[in-house]
């Protein structure tokens, strides 16, 4: 017998005979291995799976936010960011998997909100060559600041409407390569690099 408290797209869920899925699966792959897929492939899959995903897992929304930001759907990304950032404030998260009670807090989803903000809206990626920043702030945000370390070298990042700045810690022992829009440039200890981005 189907349990109405079960995930809609879960194993015993009400949608087991439909194309509805419980969480970000293919879209997660496109996030984890994102460098291996074109923007067009990510966009096609995001648009196919988005209306078919129930988001029964608290970890699903942050993945949809990350991929939405990477394909330029920033306002969609913001909706999913809010969903993951407020999962414990709204009180409407799933409470059961079958007969198993799973209610409680969602610290992994909180980490997903951080990822959506920094990796998604901040456009941060750490590569073998250095730190790359491709910001995409939501319309209502004026700025975003965060810290990052690359191979033991600390850096503060500040993003505002149309600008991005990376400032290396004075205590760094070597320059940190930073790409703010097309090429990597060395940022020496205590130095900073600034660039423009289209908001």
Order of alpha helices (4+ residues) and beta strands (2+ residues): alpha-alpha-alpha-alpha-alpha-beta-beta-alpha-beta-beta-beta-beta-beta-beta-beta-beta
